[in-house]
């Protein structure tokens, strides 16, 4: 389950990066740099979750 949640978190983080890039390029008023930090944290959480799932299998 940790592996699946890690993969989902990484996929969501990548889609959030695409969304933030689109907001940034369109100069939308709703753009906020906090989204970049949130995407980075979500990606990091996914990596940690996958690492813990592999460590648990050993």
Buried (B, 14 or more C-beta within 10 A) or exposed (E): EBBEBBBEBBEBBBEBBEEBEEBEEEEEEEBEEEBBEBBEEBBEBBEEBBEEBEEEEE
